[in-house]
Amino acid sequence: MDEVGVPSGTESYCAAPAAPAGAVPGPPYADCVECGEPTEYGSATPGRVLCPVCEWQDAQRSACSG
């Protein structure tokens, strides 16, 4: 069933959140926004950065919320 006025592409109304740039080889590291521990990401990384433990816990919470 085709709807009138709906774009046929996979466009989204909201832009995807920026993913962390990736692990950096050395300091300075950004602090986790939940527990304050150092993360694998650089201090200039934009967005919400989490330490490996909080990142895993966040993934578990979002996986179970169905």
N, C-alpha and C positions, 0 to 999 in steps of 0.2 A: 504494500500500500504506500503510495507516494504522497508526501505531504507538500503542500505548496509553500514556498518561501523558506524551506529548510535547505541549507547548503549540502551538497552531496559529498564534500570532502570530510576529512576527519578533524575539522577545525574545532577548537575549544573556546569557550567564552573566557576562561581564565588561563593565564600562562602557567606553565608548570613551575613549581618552586625550584630555585637553583640548588643543585646538588653540590655538596662540598667538593672542592677541587681535587682532593685525594691526599694521601699521606705525604708528608714532607720528610726529607732525610734528617733534619736536625732542628734544634730550637730556633726561635721561640715558638712554643706550642700554644694553641688556644685552650682556654679552660672550658670544661664541660658546663653547659648551661643548667644542668640539673644537680650535679654533685660537686662541681668545682675542681675535679681532678683534671690533670693534663690530658689532652686528646692526641690523636695522630695527625691532626690538621694544624696548619700554620695559623699564627695569630691574625693574619690578614684574610683568612677564609670568611667569605660572607655567609650569612644565614645561621641556622641553628646547628651548632656542632655539639656532638656528644662523645663521651669516652666510649671505648669498646663495650664496657659492661652496661652502661645506660642505653647504648644503641641496641644491644641485644634485647634488653628488657623492653624497650619501646617497640621493637619488632614483634616480640611475643604478645604484648598488649594489643597491638593493631591486628595481628593475625587471628586472635581469638574473639575480636569484636565483630560478630557477623550479623 
